[in-house]
Amino acid sequence: MGKKLEHPFDPIVFKDTEILILGSFPSIRSFENNFYYAHPRNQFWKLLETVTTYPVNTRDQKIWLLKACRFGLWDMVKGCCRENSLDSALENEEVNDLETFLQEHPSITKLAFTGKKAEALFKRHFSHLKIETVYLPSPSAAYAKMTFDEKAAEYKKQLGYL
């Protein structure tokens, strides 16, 4: 079992955020860069750029995209043990208090999960919450069952950009 890790950074959320995008837990590269989806092969920011047409070349541009599109960003796991960045390596997960977070951010009307692990954790701990949820294909390069274009089409549909 890997060492115990705590989530290294705060959620990105604004007073008018409508869709909260939830991953599982930051990758090792995200820890190193202190920002969400920081691995260069992860397709998350490129998918959002494709869906919204906003550039994502810098951290500021990424935050601006989230704000402009009323997206928020957080993870389901507050702390866990792991040996690598794969969701399958997460053990002893402690989940974030999503229920309180949603009460504190009443503008959020939809949750979008960037992978099966995040969605499964929500269903296990928060299935009683009355909020719309959608599944986004994993942006990880390790998830190769769908092409980039197929993923982008699903992101467009689920995030309301058709």
C-alpha positions in Angstrom: 0.0 0.0 0.0 1.2 3.5 -0.8 1.7 6.3 1.6 -1.2 8.4 3.0 -1.8 11.5 1.0 -4.1 14.5 1.5 -5.6 16.5 -1.4 -3.1 19.3 -2.1 -5.3 22.1 -3.3 -8.6 23.8 -2.9 -11.6 23.4 -5.2 -12.0 26.0 -8.0 -15.5 27.4 -7.6 -17.2 30.7 -8.1 -20.4 32.2 -6.7 -22.2 31.5 -10.0 -20.8 28.0 -10.7 -23.5 25.8 -12.2 -21.7 22.5 -13.1 -19.2 21.0 -10.7 -16.7 18.7 -12.5 -15.5 16.0 -10.1 -12.4 13.8 -10.6 -11.2 11.2 -8.2 -7.8 12.4 -6.8 -4.9 14.4 -8.3 -2.2 12.6 -10.2 1.4 12.6 -9.0 2.1 15.3 -11.7 -0.8 17.4 -10.5 0.7 17.2 -7.0 4.0 18.4 -8.4 2.4 21.3 -10.3 -0.2 22.1 -7.7 -3.1 22.2 -10.2 -5.8 20.0 -11.6 -5.2 17.7 -14.5 -1.5 18.7 -14.9 -0.1 15.6 -16.5 0.8 16.6 -20.1 -0.9 13.5 -21.6 -4.2 14.1 -19.7 -6.7 15.3 -22.2 -9.0 17.2 -19.7 -8.0 20.8 -20.6 -7.8 20.0 -24.3 -11.3 18.6 -24.1 -12.6 21.7 -22.4 -10.8 23.9 -25.0 -12.4 21.9 -27.8 -15.9 22.0 -26.2 -15.8 25.7 -25.3 -13.3 27.2 -27.8 -11.6 29.0 -25.0 -7.7 28.7 -24.9 -6.1 26.8 -22.1 -2.4 27.6 -22.6 -1.8 29.0 -19.1 -3.2 28.4 -15.6 -4.9 31.8 -15.7 -6.6 30.9 -19.0 -7.8 27.6 -17.5 -9.3 29.3 -14.5 -10.9 32.0 -16.8 -12.5 29.2 -18.9 -14.0 27.6 -15.8 -15.3 31.0 -14.6 -16.7 32.1 -18.0 -18.4 28.7 -18.5 -19.7 28.5 -14.9 -17.8 25.3 -14.3 -16.2 24.4 -11.0 -13.5 21.8 -10.4 -12.9 19.5 -7.4 -12.2 15.9 -6.5 -14.2 13.3 -4.7 -11.3 12.0 -2.6 -10.0 14.1 0.3 -7.3 11.7 1.3 -6.1 8.2 0.4 -3.2 5.8 0.0 -1.7 5.1 -3.4 1.4 3.9 -5.2 0.8 5.5 -8.6 -1.7 7.9 -10.3 -4.2 5.3 -11.5 -7.7 5.4 -10.0 -7.4 1.6 -9.5 -4.4 2.3 -7.1 -6.4 4.4 -4.7 -6.9 2.7 -1.3 -8.5 3.8 2.0 -10.3 6.7 0.4 -11.7 9.4 2.6 -14.2 11.4 0.6 -14.7 15.2 0.6 -17.9 16.5 2.3 -19.8 17.1 -0.9 -23.1 17.6 0.8 -21.9 20.6 2.8 -20.0 21.9 -0.2 -23.2 21.9 -2.3 -25.2 23.6 0.5 -22.5 26.3 0.6 -22.7 26.7 -3.2 -26.4 26.7 -4.1 -25.8 27.8 -7.7 -24.5 24.3 -8.5 -27.2 22.3 -10.3 -25.2 19.5 -11.9 -22.3 17.3 -11.1 -20.1 15.9 -13.9 -17.8 13.0 -13.1 -14.5 12.5 -15.1 -14.3 8.8 -14.6 -16.0 5.7 -13.1 -14.1 6.0 -9.8 -15.5 9.5 -9.0 -19.0 8.4 -10.0 -18.8 5.3 -7.9 -17.7 7.2 -4.9 -20.6 9.6 -5.3 -23.1 6.8 -5.6 -21.6 5.0 -2.5 -21.6 8.1 -0.3 -24.1 10.7 -1.7 -26.8 8.8 -3.6 -29.4 10.5 -1.4 -28.6 13.9 -2.8 -31.1 15.3 -5.2 -28.9 16.8 -8.0 -28.5 16.0 -11.6 -25.4 13.9 -12.4 -23.7 13.1 -15.7 -20.7 10.9 -16.6 -17.8 12.3 -18.6 -15.4 9.8 -20.2 -12.1 9.7 -18.4 -9.6 12.3 -19.8 -6.7 10.1 -18.9 -4.5 8.9 -21.8 -4.8 5.5 -20.1 -8.5 5.4 -21.1 -8.2 4.5 -24.7 -11.6 2.9 -25.3 -12.7 6.2 -26.9 -10.9 8.5 -29.3 -10.4 12.1 -28.4 -13.1 13.2 -30.8 -15.6 10.7 -29.2 -14.7 12.0 -25.8 -15.1 15.6 -26.9 -18.5 14.9 -28.4 -19.6 13.4 -25.1 -18.3 16.3 -23.1 -20.2 18.7 -25.4 -23.4 16.8 -24.9 -23.1 16.4 -21.1 -21.9 20.0 -20.5 -24.6 21.5 -22.7 -22.5 22.7 -25.6 -24.3 21.1 -28.5 
